[in-house]
Amino acid sequence: MTFEVGSDRRPVIASIDFQAPGDNKGVLLRGSFQVKTFDTKRRILRLIYAGHDTRVPAFTLVVLANKSTLTVNGKQINSSFSWEM
């Protein structure tokens, strides 16, 4: 999963490129997700995708510092997270 980040007065997530394991094309998600928290200074991200595009299941992503938890279909996937922009 990669993010397109824009800037108004503060950084905002404009789109998400979601790639399932083994998928080299991915699905671009624009505006069909809710960013609950995006704090680049405190390194906190809370994002919810409700599954409007049937190619991508609903998911929740929570990031605290460099650790992330992606929840898809009730399964939690823990991983590292990079804040490099």
Biopython code that builds the backbone (N, CA, C, O; Angstrom):
import numpy as np
from Bio.PDB.StructureBuilder import StructureBuilder

atoms = [
    (1, "MET", "N", (0.847, -1.147, 0.000)),
    (1, "MET", "CA", (0.000, 0.000, 0.000)),
    (1, "MET", "C", (0.905, 1.225, 0.000)),
    (1, "MET", "O", (1.813, 1.343, 0.823)),
    (2, "THR", "N", (0.643, 2.135, -0.936)),
    (2, "THR", "CA", (1.365, 3.400, -0.963)),
    (2, "THR", "C", (0.348, 4.541, -0.972)),
    (2, "THR", "O", (-0.793, 4.370, -1.399)),
    (3, "PHE", "N", (0.779, 5.692, -0.498)),
    (3, "PHE", "CA", (-0.099, 6.847, -0.377)),
    (3, "PHE", "C", (0.405, 7.985, -1.247)),
    (3, "PHE", "O", (1.611, 8.202, -1.364)),
    (4, "GLU", "N", (-0.524, 8.710, -1.855)),
    (4, "GLU", "CA", (-0.206, 9.973, -2.506)),
    (4, "GLU", "C", (-0.563, 11.056, -1.490)),
    (4, "GLU", "O", (-1.718, 11.183, -1.083)),
    (5, "VAL", "N", (0.432, 11.824, -1.092)),
    (5, "VAL", "CA", (0.227, 12.835, -0.058)),
    (5, "VAL", "C", (0.348, 14.213, -0.694)),
    (5, "VAL", "O", (1.319, 14.515, -1.388)),
    (6, "GLY", "N", (-0.659, 15.037, -0.440)),
    (6, "GLY", "CA", (-0.648, 16.421, -0.894)),
    (6, "GLY", "C", (-0.527, 17.324, 0.314)),
    (6, "GLY", "O", (-0.427, 16.862, 1.450)),
    (7, "SER", "N", (-0.538, 18.621, 0.051)),
    (7, "SER", "CA", (-0.404, 19.547, 1.165)),
    (7, "SER", "C", (-1.324, 20.736, 0.955)),
    (7, "SER", "O", (-1.313, 21.374, -0.098)),
    (8, "ASP", "N", (-2.103, 21.015, 1.955)),
    (8, "ASP", "CA", (-2.918, 22.222, 1.990)),
    (8, "ASP", "C", (-2.195, 23.115, 2.991)),
    (8, "ASP", "O", (-1.199, 23.742, 2.630)),
    (9, "ARG", "N", (-2.647, 23.191, 4.201)),
    (9, "ARG", "CA", (-1.881, 23.832, 5.269)),
    (9, "ARG", "C", (-1.098, 22.782, 6.041)),
    (9, "ARG", "O", (-0.162, 23.087, 6.781)),
    (10, "ARG", "N", (-1.506, 21.554, 5.846)),
    (10, "ARG", "CA", (-0.837, 20.410, 6.476)),
    (10, "ARG", "C", (-0.950, 19.242, 5.499)),
    (10, "ARG", "O", (-1.786, 19.290, 4.597)),
    (11, "PRO", "N", (-0.142, 18.202, 5.648)),
    (11, "PRO", "CA", (-0.214, 17.067, 4.725)),
    (11, "PRO", "C", (-1.577, 16.368, 4.781)),
    (11, "PRO", "O", (-2.172, 16.229, 5.849)),
    (12, "VAL", "N", (-2.057, 15.935, 3.620)),
    (12, "VAL", "CA", (-3.304, 15.180, 3.513)),
    (12, "VAL", "C", (-3.082, 13.992, 2.584)),
    (12, "VAL", "O", (-2.268, 14.061, 1.662)),
    (13, "ILE", "N", (-3.802, 12.912, 2.826)),
    (13, "ILE", "CA", (-3.719, 11.741, 1.954)),
    (13, "ILE", "C", (-4.721, 11.932, 0.826)),
    (13, "ILE", "O", (-5.926, 12.006, 1.066)),
    (14, "ALA", "N", (-4.223, 12.011, -0.411)),
    (14, "ALA", "CA", (-5.066, 12.246, -1.578)),
    (14, "ALA", "C", (-5.563, 10.944, -2.191)),
    (14, "ALA", "O", (-6.694, 10.876, -2.673)),
    (15, "SER", "N", (-4.722, 9.908, -2.177)),
    (15, "SER", "CA", (-5.124, 8.621, -2.748)),
    (15, "SER", "C", (-4.295, 7.500, -2.136)),
    (15, "SER", "O", (-3.255, 7.727, -1.517)),
    (16, "ILE", "N", (-4.791, 6.286, -2.332)),
    (16, "ILE", "CA", (-4.115, 5.085, -1.848)),
    (16, "ILE", "C", (-3.985, 4.125, -3.021)),
    (16, "ILE", "O", (-4.958, 3.875, -3.731)),
    (17, "ASP", "N", (-2.795, 3.592, -3.227)),
    (17, "ASP", "CA", (-2.588, 2.536, -4.218)),
    (17, "ASP", "C", (-2.510, 1.229, -3.441)),
    (17, "ASP", "O", (-1.522, 0.961, -2.759)),
    (18, "PHE", "N", (-3.562, 0.414, -3.549)),
    (18, "PHE", "CA", (-3.659, -0.828, -2.780)),
    (18, "PHE", "C", (-3.238, -1.988, -3.662)),
    (18, "PHE", "O", (-3.791, -2.184, -4.744)),
    (19, "GLN", "N", (-2.260, -2.757, -3.203)),
    (19, "GLN", "CA", (-1.803, -3.938, -3.923)),
    (19, "GLN", "C", (-1.851, -5.137, -3.000)),
    (19, "GLN", "O", (-1.181, -5.173, -1.968)),
    (20, "ALA", "N", (-2.653, -6.120, -3.383)),
    (20, "ALA", "CA", (-2.712, -7.372, -2.636)),
    (20, "ALA", "C", (-1.440, -8.165, -2.930)),
    (20, "ALA", "O", (-0.808, -7.941, -3.962)),
    (21, "PRO", "N", (-1.051, -9.085, -2.048)),
    (21, "PRO", "CA", (0.134, -9.903, -2.306)),
    (21, "PRO", "C", (0.041, -10.591, -3.671)),
    (21, "PRO", "O", (-0.969, -11.214, -3.997)),
    (22, "GLY", "N", (1.105, -10.469, -4.457)),
    (22, "GLY", "CA", (1.153, -11.082, -5.779)),
    (22, "GLY", "C", (0.527, -10.244, -6.885)),
    (22, "GLY", "O", (0.615, -10.614, -8.056)),
    (23, "ASP", "N", (-0.100, -9.128, -6.545)),
    (23, "ASP", "CA", (-0.741, -8.251, -7.527)),
    (23, "ASP", "C", (0.248, -7.171, -7.932)),
    (23, "ASP", "O", (0.691, -6.392, -7.088)),
    (24, "ASN", "N", (0.601, -7.112, -9.212)),
    (24, "ASN", "CA", (1.569, -6.103, -9.638)),
    (24, "ASN", "C", (0.898, -4.863, -10.221)),
    (24, "ASN", "O", (1.585, -3.893, -10.543)),
    (25, "LYS", "N", (-0.426, -4.870, -10.365)),
    (25, "LYS", "CA", (-1.138, -3.725, -10.927)),
    (25, "LYS", "C", (-1.701, -2.811, -9.842)),
    (25, "LYS", "O", (-1.500, -1.597, -9.890)),
    (26, "GLY", "N", (-2.397, -3.376, -8.876)),
    (26, "GLY", "CA", (-2.973, -2.591, -7.791)),
    (26, "GLY", "C", (-4.260, -1.888, -8.186)),
    (26, "GLY", "O", (-4.662, -1.905, -9.350)),
    (27, "VAL", "N", (-4.900, -1.272, -7.206)),
    (27, "VAL", "CA", (-6.141, -0.524, -7.389)),
    (27, "VAL", "C", (-5.954, 0.843, -6.745)),
    (27, "VAL", "O", (-5.562, 0.940, -5.582)),
    (28, "LEU", "N", (-6.233, 1.891, -7.498)),
    (28, "LEU", "CA", (-6.101, 3.250, -6.985)),
    (28, "LEU", "C", (-7.406, 3.663, -6.321)),
    (28, "LEU", "O", (-8.461, 3.666, -6.956)),
    (29, "LEU", "N", (-7.331, 4.010, -5.048)),
    (29, "LEU", "CA", (-8.496, 4.448, -4.282)),
    (29, "LEU", "C", (-8.390, 5.951, -4.066)),
    (29, "LEU", "O", (-7.402, 6.444, -3.522)),
    (30, "ARG", "N", (-9.420, 6.672, -4.498)),
    (30, "ARG", "CA", (-9.455, 8.131, -4.313)),
    (30, "ARG", "C", (-10.765, 8.515, -3.653)),
    (30, "ARG", "O", (-11.838, 8.209, -4.171)),
    (31, "GLY", "N", (-10.684, 9.173, -2.530)),
    (31, "GLY", "CA", (-11.864, 9.737, -1.893)),
    (31, "GLY", "C", (-12.856, 8.746, -1.321)),
    (31, "GLY", "O", (-13.921, 9.154, -0.858)),
    (32, "SER", "N", (-12.549, 7.471, -1.336)),
    (32, "SER", "CA", (-13.483, 6.469, -0.806)),
    (32, "SER", "C", (-12.997, 5.917, 0.529)),
    (32, "SER", "O", (-13.327, 4.794, 0.909)),
    (33, "PHE", "N", (-12.212, 6.721, 1.231)),
    (33, "PHE", "CA", (-11.675, 6.314, 2.527)),
    (33, "PHE", "C", (-11.766, 7.493, 3.484)),
    (33, "PHE", "O", (-11.863, 8.647, 3.066)),
    (34, "GLN", "N", (-11.734, 7.186, 4.766)),
    (34, "GLN", "CA", (-11.767, 8.218, 5.805)),
    (34, "GLN", "C", (-10.443, 8.218, 6.547)),
    (34, "GLN", "O", (-9.995, 7.182, 7.039)),
    (35, "VAL", "N", (-9.833, 9.363, 6.624)),
    (35, "VAL", "CA", (-8.620, 9.521, 7.418)),
    (35, "VAL", "C", (-9.051, 10.116, 8.749)),
    (35, "VAL", "O", (-9.403, 11.293, 8.829)),
    (36, "LYS", "N", (-9.022, 9.298, 9.788)),
    (36, "LYS", "CA", (-9.430, 9.753, 11.118)),
    (36, "LYS", "C", (-8.335, 10.587, 11.772)),
    (36, "LYS", "O", (-8.617, 11.591, 12.426)),
    (37, "THR", "N", (-7.078, 10.166, 11.591)),
    (37, "THR", "CA", (-5.924, 10.882, 12.147)),
    (37, "THR", "C", (-4.771, 10.765, 11.161)),
    (37, "THR", "O", (-4.483, 9.674, 10.670)),
    (38, "PHE", "N", (-4.110, 11.880, 10.869)),
    (38, "PHE", "CA", (-2.893, 11.869, 10.058)),
    (38, "PHE", "C", (-1.977, 12.947, 10.623)),
    (38, "PHE", "O", (-2.025, 14.105, 10.209)),
    (39, "ASP", "N", (-1.148, 12.547, 11.570)),
    (39, "ASP", "CA", (-0.261, 13.467, 12.278)),
    (39, "ASP", "C", (1.180, 13.057, 11.986)),
    (39, "ASP", "O", (1.699, 12.112, 12.580)),
    (40, "THR", "N", (1.818, 13.776, 11.066)),
    (40, "THR", "CA", (3.175, 13.410, 10.661)),
    (40, "THR", "C", (4.220, 13.751, 11.717)),
    (40, "THR", "O", (5.307, 13.172, 11.714)),
    (41, "LYS", "N", (3.914, 14.674, 12.615)),
    (41, "LYS", "CA", (4.871, 15.008, 13.681)),
    (41, "LYS", "C", (4.859, 13.954, 14.780)),
    (41, "LYS", "O", (5.914, 13.515, 15.237)),
    (42, "ARG", "N", (3.668, 13.552, 15.200)),
    (42, "ARG", "CA", (3.552, 12.511, 16.232)),
    (42, "ARG", "C", (3.596, 11.106, 15.628)),
    (42, "ARG", "O", (3.661, 10.114, 16.354)),
    (43, "ARG", "N", (3.561, 11.028, 14.297)),
    (43, "ARG", "CA", (3.613, 9.762, 13.551)),
    (43, "ARG", "C", (2.451, 8.838, 13.915)),
    (43, "ARG", "O", (2.639, 7.701, 14.346)),
    (44, "ILE", "N", (1.250, 9.367, 13.724)),
    (44, "ILE", "CA", (0.030, 8.606, 13.975)),
    (44, "ILE", "C", (-0.849, 8.682, 12.732)),
    (44, "ILE", "O", (-1.069, 9.760, 12.179)),
    (45, "LEU", "N", (-1.346, 7.532, 12.302)),
    (45, "LEU", "CA", (-2.270, 7.458, 11.172)),
    (45, "LEU", "C", (-3.374, 6.473, 11.511)),
    (45, "LEU", "O", (-3.103, 5.347, 11.929)),
    (46, "ARG", "N", (-4.616, 6.897, 11.331)),
    (46, "ARG", "CA", (-5.784, 6.019, 11.465)),
    (46, "ARG", "C", (-6.626, 6.229, 10.221)),
    (46, "ARG", "O", (-7.103, 7.334, 9.963)),
    (47, "LEU", "N", (-6.807, 5.152, 9.442)),
    (47, "LEU", "CA", (-7.486, 5.248, 8.160)),
    (47, "LEU", "C", (-8.485, 4.105, 8.028)),
    (47, "LEU", "O", (-8.195, 2.973, 8.413)),
    (48, "ILE", "N", (-9.668, 4.407, 7.479)),
    (48, "ILE", "CA", (-10.716, 3.398, 7.301)),
    (48, "ILE", "C", (-11.168, 3.410, 5.848)),
    (48, "ILE", "O", (-11.482, 4.465, 5.296)),
    (49, "TYR", "N", (-11.200, 2.236, 5.232)),
    (49, "TYR", "CA", (-11.744, 2.069, 3.884)),
    (49, "TYR", "C", (-12.929, 1.120, 3.992)),
    (49, "TYR", "O", (-12.787, -0.007, 4.466)),
    (50, "ALA", "N", (-14.103, 1.579, 3.550)),
    (50, "ALA", "CA", (-15.345, 0.818, 3.739)),
    (50, "ALA", "C", (-15.599, -0.231, 2.661)),
    (50, "ALA", "O", (-16.562, -0.991, 2.771)),
    (51, "GLY", "N", (-14.770, -0.296, 1.629)),
    (51, "GLY", "CA", (-14.926, -1.334, 0.617)),
    (51, "GLY", "C", (-15.831, -0.955, -0.538)),
    (51, "GLY", "O", (-16.530, -1.813, -1.076)),
    (52, "HIS", "N", (-15.835, 0.317, -0.934)),
    (52, "HIS", "CA", (-16.698, 0.769, -2.032)),
    (52, "HIS", "C", (-16.319, 0.138, -3.367)),
    (52, "HIS", "O", (-17.195, -0.097, -4.199)),
    (53, "ASP", "N", (-15.050, -0.139, -3.592)),
    (53, "ASP", "CA", (-14.589, -0.819, -4.807)),
    (53, "ASP", "C", (-14.494, -2.304, -4.482)),
    (53, "ASP", "O", (-13.744, -2.694, -3.587)),
    (54, "THR", "N", (-15.241, -3.132, -5.197)),
    (54, "THR", "CA", (-15.310, -4.565, -4.877)),
    (54, "THR", "C", (-13.982, -5.293, -5.076)),
    (54, "THR", "O", (-13.830, -6.426, -4.620)),
    (55, "ARG", "N", (-13.029, -4.668, -5.741)),
    (55, "ARG", "CA", (-11.716, -5.304, -5.928)),
    (55, "ARG", "C", (-10.852, -5.224, -4.673)),
    (55, "ARG", "O", (-9.846, -5.924, -4.558)),
    (56, "VAL", "N", (-11.252, -4.362, -3.729)),
    (56, "VAL", "CA", (-10.478, -4.167, -2.496)),
    (56, "VAL", "C", (-11.405, -4.373, -1.307)),
    (56, "VAL", "O", (-12.416, -3.681, -1.189)),
    (57, "PRO", "N", (-11.079, -5.314, -0.423)),
    (57, "PRO", "CA", (-11.933, -5.529, 0.751)),
    (57, "PRO", "C", (-11.835, -4.355, 1.727)),
    (57, "PRO", "O", (-10.844, -3.624, 1.741)),
    (58, "ALA", "N", (-12.865, -4.191, 2.531)),
    (58, "ALA", "CA", (-12.838, -3.155, 3.568)),
    (58, "ALA", "C", (-11.644, -3.405, 4.488)),
    (58, "ALA", "O", (-11.308, -4.552, 4.785)),
    (59, "PHE", "N", (-11.012, -2.328, 4.933)),
    (59, "PHE", "CA", (-9.868, -2.478, 5.832)),
    (59, "PHE", "C", (-9.737, -1.263, 6.731)),
    (59, "PHE", "O", (-10.291, -0.197, 6.463)),
    (60, "THR", "N", (-8.987, -1.459, 7.805)),
    (60, "THR", "CA", (-8.605, -0.386, 8.715)),
    (60, "THR", "C", (-7.092, -0.436, 8.864)),
    (60, "THR", "O", (-6.513, -1.512, 9.017)),
    (61, "LEU", "N", (-6.455, 0.719, 8.819)),
    (61, "LEU", "CA", (-5.013, 0.811, 9.013)),
    (61, "LEU", "C", (-4.739, 1.742, 10.182)),
    (61, "LEU", "O", (-5.209, 2.879, 10.209)),
    (62, "VAL", "N", (-3.972, 1.245, 11.149)),
    (62, "VAL", "CA", (-3.557, 2.048, 12.298)),
    (62, "VAL", "C", (-2.034, 2.025, 12.348)),
    (62, "VAL", "O", (-1.418, 0.959, 12.349)),
    (63, "VAL", "N", (-1.437, 3.214, 12.389)),
    (63, "VAL", "CA", (0.023, 3.333, 12.450)),
    (63, "VAL", "C", (0.390, 4.159, 13.675)),
    (63, "VAL", "O", (-0.136, 5.253, 13.884)),
    (64, "LEU", "N", (1.297, 3.622, 14.478)),
    (64, "LEU", "CA", (1.871, 4.327, 15.622)),
    (64, "LEU", "C", (3.381, 4.255, 15.465)),
    (64, "LEU", "O", (3.981, 3.185, 15.579)),
    (65, "ALA", "N", (3.985, 5.402, 15.204)),
    (65, "ALA", "CA", (5.425, 5.494, 14.950)),
    (65, "ALA", "C", (5.771, 4.658, 13.726)),
    (65, "ALA", "O", (5.274, 4.943, 12.636)),
    (66, "ASN", "N", (6.607, 3.636, 13.874)),
    (66, "ASN", "CA", (7.006, 2.837, 12.713)),
    (66, "ASN", "C", (6.364, 1.452, 12.700)),
    (66, "ASN", "O", (6.837, 0.553, 12.005)),
    (67, "LYS", "N", (5.282, 1.277, 13.473)),
    (67, "LYS", "CA", (4.576, -0.006, 13.516)),
    (67, "LYS", "C", (3.149, 0.185, 13.018)),
    (67, "LYS", "O", (2.471, 1.141, 13.394)),
    (68, "SER", "N", (2.701, -0.737, 12.168)),
    (68, "SER", "CA", (1.354, -0.623, 11.608)),
    (68, "SER", "C", (0.579, -1.918, 11.805)),
    (68, "SER", "O", (1.150, -3.005, 11.895)),
    (69, "THR", "N", (-0.746, -1.764, 11.868)),
    (69, "THR", "CA", (-1.651, -2.905, 11.911)),
    (69, "THR", "C", (-2.724, -2.677, 10.858)),
    (69, "THR", "O", (-3.477, -1.705, 10.920)),
    (70, "LEU", "N", (-2.782, -3.581, 9.895)),
    (70, "LEU", "CA", (-3.797, -3.574, 8.852)),
    (70, "LEU", "C", (-4.795, -4.665, 9.201)),
    (70, "LEU", "O", (-4.421, -5.828, 9.352)),
    (71, "THR", "N", (-6.069, -4.293, 9.330)),
    (71, "THR", "CA", (-7.113, -5.262, 9.641)),
    (71, "THR", "C", (-7.995, -5.427, 8.413)),
    (71, "THR", "O", (-8.626, -4.475, 7.955)),
    (72, "VAL", "N", (-8.033, -6.659, 7.879)),
    (72, "VAL", "CA", (-8.814, -6.994, 6.688)),
    (72, "VAL", "C", (-9.585, -8.269, 6.980)),
    (72, "VAL", "O", (-9.001, -9.275, 7.384)),
    (73, "ASN", "N", (-10.898, -8.230, 6.777)),
    (73, "ASN", "CA", (-11.742, -9.410, 7.001)),
    (73, "ASN", "C", (-11.511, -10.027, 8.379)),
    (73, "ASN", "O", (-11.494, -11.250, 8.520)),
    (74, "GLY", "N", (-11.335, -9.187, 9.387)),
    (74, "GLY", "CA", (-11.148, -9.657, 10.753)),
    (74, "GLY", "C", (-9.752, -10.158, 11.075)),
    (74, "GLY", "O", (-9.477, -10.528, 12.217)),
    (75, "LYS", "N", (-8.866, -10.177, 10.086)),
    (75, "LYS", "CA", (-7.494, -10.641, 10.302)),
    (75, "LYS", "C", (-6.566, -9.438, 10.454)),
    (75, "LYS", "O", (-6.609, -8.509, 9.648)),
    (76, "GLN", "N", (-5.727, -9.459, 11.495)),
    (76, "GLN", "CA", (-4.769, -8.380, 11.731)),
    (76, "GLN", "C", (-3.408, -8.751, 11.166)),
    (76, "GLN", "O", (-2.890, -9.840, 11.411)),
    (77, "ILE", "N", (-2.839, -7.826, 10.408)),
    (77, "ILE", "CA", (-1.516, -8.008, 9.824)),
    (77, "ILE", "C", (-0.630, -6.903, 10.386)),
    (77, "ILE", "O", (-0.873, -5.722, 10.135)),
    (78, "ASN", "N", (0.391, -7.279, 11.141)),
    (78, "ASN", "CA", (1.320, -6.319, 11.741)),
    (78, "ASN", "C", (2.553, -6.196, 10.859)),
    (78, "ASN", "O", (3.054, -7.187, 10.327)),
    (79, "SER", "N", (3.037, -4.967, 10.711)),
    (79, "SER", "CA", (4.192, -4.726, 9.860)),
    (79, "SER", "C", (4.886, -3.444, 10.292)),
    (79, "SER", "O", (4.407, -2.720, 11.165)),
    (80, "SER", "N", (6.022, -3.179, 9.664)),
    (80, "SER", "CA", (6.698, -1.900, 9.876)),
    (80, "SER", "C", (6.065, -0.864, 8.947)),
    (80, "SER", "O", (5.346, -1.216, 8.012)),
    (81, "PHE", "N", (6.335, 0.410, 9.210)),
    (81, "PHE", "CA", (5.779, 1.502, 8.416)),
    (81, "PHE", "C", (6.841, 2.573, 8.244)),
    (81, "PHE", "O", (7.538, 2.920, 9.198)),
    (82, "SER", "N", (6.967, 3.096, 7.036)),
    (82, "SER", "CA", (7.921, 4.168, 6.764)),
    (82, "SER", "C", (7.177, 5.485, 6.552)),
    (82, "SER", "O", (6.210, 5.549, 5.794)),
    (83, "TRP", "N", (7.638, 6.521, 7.226)),
    (83, "TRP", "CA", (7.050, 7.857, 7.100)),
    (83, "TRP", "C", (7.791, 8.710, 6.074)),
    (83, "TRP", "O", (7.514, 9.905, 5.969)),
    (84, "GLU", "N", (8.719, 8.138, 5.318)),
    (84, "GLU", "CA", (9.467, 8.907, 4.318)),
    (84, "GLU", "C", (8.526, 9.431, 3.252)),
    (84, "GLU", "O", (7.687, 8.699, 2.728)),
    (85, "MET", "N", (8.678, 10.712, 2.938)),
    (85, "MET", "CA", (7.843, 11.342, 1.901)),
    (85, "MET", "C", (8.730, 12.000, 0.880)),
    (85, "MET", "O", (8.234, 12.589, -0.081)),
]
sb = StructureBuilder()
sb.init_structure("model")
sb.init_model(0)
sb.init_chain("A")
sb.init_seg("    ")
for serial, (resi, resn, name, xyz) in enumerate(atoms, 1):
    if name == "N":
        sb.init_residue(resn, " ", resi, " ")
    sb.init_atom(name, np.array(xyz, "f"), 0.0, 1.0, " ", f" {name:<3s}", serial, name[0])
structure = sb.get_structure()
